[in-house]
């Protein structure tokens, strides 16, 4: 028998270290070749490390949330045969590239385009229904199991959002139960405090948001848009869409943004704090904030200015699905020049979104509601939507932001302009 030290390999160009997000094995386990060892997260992606050998786990180096330098020993395994170092490197390269290949091979089966990147999927109500009792093992953390036991909830009745039952799934189950007139035993009892370690993507989000608020002097401007005519056009187009994706408001809004930006280059820009330079981008690489089980991810629609509403709807659908299933490629998660963030039907009256550095602006459309309005002296019911924009005051003046939104408003409220050159 020999001891094999599995060192963290190079998992991406320019990557010096990676964070241990999750261990899939423990000391003493007998593991097979190609069995998952751990999930490692870099600035660009999360990669599942697989063992190049079969054997017994002797050591694991580091706890979840710790950073490990490339080349450091990740695990020590007792094995019969030592592997070739070049084969390991090739295997890791294949692991890093696998998500992109899988995504290309698996077409998205849904006929419905997502309404917008939002905190809950479109089937929120369906997900809250109690699941049919499962005959297989129920995957859940000890904390979730203990909480379910305290509440008298059978985890087999809880529908998971993913591969395991989480606290949010338990909350949804209890909320659904309350709405149906019944409640789990002990649901009103106080439960113990829970300490959650901030690691992985959640830590990245926390660091990025803190840096954005610390370094960028934000200001927010909000305007009301009348989207009655836009909604009429959208309904008409969806009525004859055939096998094309269902159009939501988002592709129309993105198309209108792309038509407005050439007159306001300071909005589609990035700011280099250290170099003291502003880059005004000619192409619109639009990031769309998408909520996933792991946290907020911002996939990027490349060259959005070259797409029509149907193409945008298809790309929104594809990228949102890739982000939520963890199949988004690293190049699809970087290089944005402007971001749009929508809470869909939860959009509220107004939002004050946080800018995604190094960009200088972020746009937040809110939910569409029917409100009374005076049109040509007559009272009418009109569909209205508030739109918020947060800007970096070091780069964008308040006048410029307001002018941009007013120009955008003109196009959105006269939607035929979206389809003209």
N, C-alpha and C positions, 0 to 999 in steps of 0.2 A: 504493500500500500504506500502511496505517496501523498504528500500534502500539496495541494494546488492553491496558490494565492490568486484569487480573481481580482485583478486590479481594474479600477474604473477606467475604461478606455476612452479615447477621443470620440466624443459623441456629437461633434459639430465644429465647424471652422470657427476659430476664435474663442471657443469655450474653454475656460480655465478651471471651472468648478461646477458642481451640480448639487442640488439639494435632495436629500433623502425624503421623499414624500410618503412612501409606504413600504414596509417590509412584507414579503409574501412567505417567508420561511423563518424558522427559528433555530437556534443552536440545538443540535441533536437530531434534526430532521434528516431522513433519508430522501434524497431528491434525485430526479431523473435528469438526463441531459435535455437541454432546452426548456427546463422548468423555470417559471418566473421567480426571480430572486427579489427584486425591488423595483419600485418606480422612482426614477431620477428626473428631477426637473431642472432645466436650464432657463436662460432668459428667452429661449426660442421655442422650446417644446418640452413635453414630458415623454420620457422614453422608458419602456419596460426592459430592465436588464434580465437576460436569460442565462442560465448556467451552461457553460460549454462542456461540462462533465457531469457524470452521475457519481453520487457518493454521499458521504455523511457530512453535515455542516458542523464544523468545529468552532468557527468564530464568525461573528458579524461585527463590523466596525462602524459605529455611529448609530445615533437614534434618529427617529423621524423628526424632521425639522433641521437637522444639522447639515452643514455644507461640507462637501468632500471634494478635494482637489483631484483633477484628472491625473491618473497614475497611482493614486492611493489605493490601498487594499480595501476592497469592499467586503469580501468574504473569504474564509479559508475552508476548503473542502477536502476531505480525505477521499482519495480516488484510486482506482486501479491503474489508470493511464493518463499521463499528462498531455494536454492538447498543444497544438501548434499555435504560436502567437499570431501568425499571419491569418490563420483560419478564424481566430477570435475577432480580429479587426474586421474581417470581411463579414462575419456574422452580425456584428454590431452595426456596421454600415447598412446591412439589409434591414435590421430592425428599425433604424431611423427612417429609412425610406419607405417601409412597409405601409404606413398609414396613407401615403399619397397614392400607392398602387391600389390599395383596397378601395379607396374612395372612387377611383376611376372605374373600378370594376363593378361597383354596386350602384346602379342608378337609383335615384330617389323615387319611391313608389307613390308618394302622396300626390293627389291631384290638386291639393290646396296649397297655395303659396302661403308662408307665414304672414300674418297680418302686419307684423312688425317685430323686430327683436324686442322681447319683453320678458318680464320676470317669470311668467308662467306660460306653458304651451297653450295652444288654442283649446285643447280639451281639458281645461282646468276642472270643470264641473264633473266630467267623466272620471278624472283621476281621483276625485274625492270620494267616489263611491267605494264602499267596502269591496275588497277583492273576493273572488270566489275562493273557498277554502282550499289551500294548496296541500298536496300530498308530499311534496318535496321539502328539503330543509329550508328553514327561514333564515336568511342572512341578515344580521343586525349586530351592532356593537353592544358590548355589555351595558353601557349606559342606557341605550334605547330599550334593551330587554328589561332592565330594572325599572325604568319609567313605565313601560307597558304593564309590568307586573303590578306596580303600585296603583295603576289606574284600572286594573282588572281587564285589560284589553288583550284579546287573542291576536298575536301578530300575524297569524295565518289569514285574518280578516282584513289586514291592512294592505292596500295596493302600493307597492314600492315604485318610486320614480327612479328607475335604474336597476342595478343588480342586488340592492339590499335596502332594507327598511331603515329610514333615517328619521330624525326628530320631526322634520318638516312633513314627512308622510304620516306620522302619528298625529301631528297637529291637524292635517287635512282630514284624517279619518274622524277625529273628535269633532271638528267643525261640521262635517257632514252629518254626523250623528245628532248633534244639537239641532241642526236645521230640520231634521226629520222627526223631531219630537222625542228622541230617546238619548240617553247619555250613558257613558261607561261608568261602572261603579267606582266611587272614589274620585271622580273627575274634578271635584271641587277642592280636593285636599292640596295643601301646600307641598310642593316637591323641593328636594334638596337643590342647592346651588350646583351648577355644573361648570367646571373649568375646562375650556376648550383651547388647545394649543394652536396658535396662529402659524400655520406652515403652508408650504406649497404655493398654489396660486393665490390663496387668500392673503398670504403674507406679501406676495408681489403686488397685489392690488392695494393693500394697505400702504406699502412703501411708495408706490406711484402716486396715489391720491394725496398722501401727505406731502410729497415733493411738489406736486402741482399746486396745492394750496399755499405752500410755504414760499414758492418762488414766483408764482404768477399772480399779479394783481387783477383778480377777476372783476368783471362787471357784467350784468345781465340785462337784456332788453327783451320785452315781451310785447307782442302784437296779436290782434285778433284777425283771423282770416275767415272769409265767407267761402265755404267749399261746396255750396249747393250745386253749382254748375259742374264742378269737378266730380262730385258724386254721381250726377246724372250721366256724365260721359263714362265714368268707370262702370256703372251699371250696364250701360249699352254695350261697351266693349266686352264685358264678361258674359253677356248674353250670347255672343257669337265667338267665343274664344276657342272652341273646338278642344284640341288636346293641349293647348297652351296653358300655362299656369294661371290661376286666378289672380287678378290684379287687386292689390290693396292700394291704399293711399300712398304708401311709401315710395314705390317706383315713380309715380307722378311727381312727388315732392322732390325726389332726387334729380329727376330730369329738369325740373324747374330750377333747382339750385345750380345745376351745371350750366344752364343758359344764363343765369344771373352773374355767376362768378367772374367772367371775363372783364366786366366793368368794375369789379371790386377785388383786385388781385391780393390785397392785404388780408383778405379773409382766408384764402386758400394758400396758406403760408406756414412755414416752420421757423422757429427762432432758436438759434444756437446761443445759449447763455454764455458759454465760455469764450467762444469766438466773437461774440457780439455782432453776428450777422443774421440777416433775415433772408430766407429763400422764398421767393414768390413762385409757386409751381404752375407750370403751364397745363399739366394734366391734372385731372381730379381723381385722386385715389381715395375713395370715400370709405372711412371706417364706420362700421355699424355695430354699436354696443349690443351684445347678445348675452343674455343671462343663461348660464349653464349650471349643472349640478356642482361643478367645481368652483364657480364664481363667474365674474364678468369677463368676457372675452370679446375682443374687437377685431373680427375678420375684416379684410379690406377688399372693396370692389375696385379692381384695377381699371383705369381709364373709363370711368363711369360716363364721361362726357361723350363717348363714342357709342353708347348703347341707347336703344329705344326702350319704351316702358316694358315691353314683353321680355326683352333681353335682361333688363334690370330685375324684373320679377323672378326670372329663372335663376339669376346669379344670387339674389337675396335668399331664395329658397335653398340653393346648394350650399352657400357659405354658412347659413344658420344651422343647417343640418350637420355640416362638417364640424362646426364649433361645438354643438351639443353632444355629438358622439365622439369627440376627441380625435377626429380624423383630419382636422385642418392642418395644412402644411405650414412650416415656419414662415415661408415667404408670403403666405396668405394672412399672417398675423402681424405684419410689420409694414412700414413704408407709407402709412396713411398721411394725407395732407389736410384732411378735415374729417370730423366725426359727426354722425347723427345718432341720437339716442332717443328711443321711443318707449314709453310704458304702455303703449296700446290703449285698451279700454280703461286701464288704471291711471291714465295720464294726468288726471287732475286738472286744476285751473291753470297752473303755471309751474315751471320747474326752473331750477338754477343749476344746470349741469356743470360738472367739474371738467376742465379742459384736459385733453389727453396730450401731455407733453410729447414731443416738442411743438405740437400744433398750437395755433393761436386762437382757435375758435371751435365751438361745439354747438350743434343745433338740436333743440329738443321739441319736437311736435307733441302736442297734448291731445287728449281725446276729443272726438267730434261729438257735439251735442246740438240739439235743436233749440234755438232761442228766438224770441220775438225780435223783429227788426223793422224799422221804417224804411220802405223802399218806394220812392216816388210818391211820398206822402201817404202811403198805405201800409198798414200793419201786416206783416207776413211772418210766417214761420220759416226760418232759414237755418241751414246747417253751418255751425261755426266751429272753428278750431283755433285755439291759442297756440302760438309758436314762440318758443324762447330761444335766445342765443346768448351764450356766454363767450366773452372775448378777453384776450390778453391786452390790458390797457397800455402795455409798453409798446405794442405794435398797432393796435386797432383803436382809433378814436371813437368816442360815442356817436359822433355824427356819421361816421362811415358805417358803423354797425346798423344804425337806424336806417340809413339810406339803402343799405343792402337789403334789409328786411322789407322795406317798402317796395323795392323793385321786385323782390321775390313775391310779395303779396299781389302785385299787379298781374304777374304771370299765373299764379295759382288761381286767382279769382277770374281770370280770362283764360281758361285752360286750353283753348285752341292754340294759344301762343306756344304751348309746349311742343306742338307738332309742326311748327313752322320754322324755317331757317332764319 
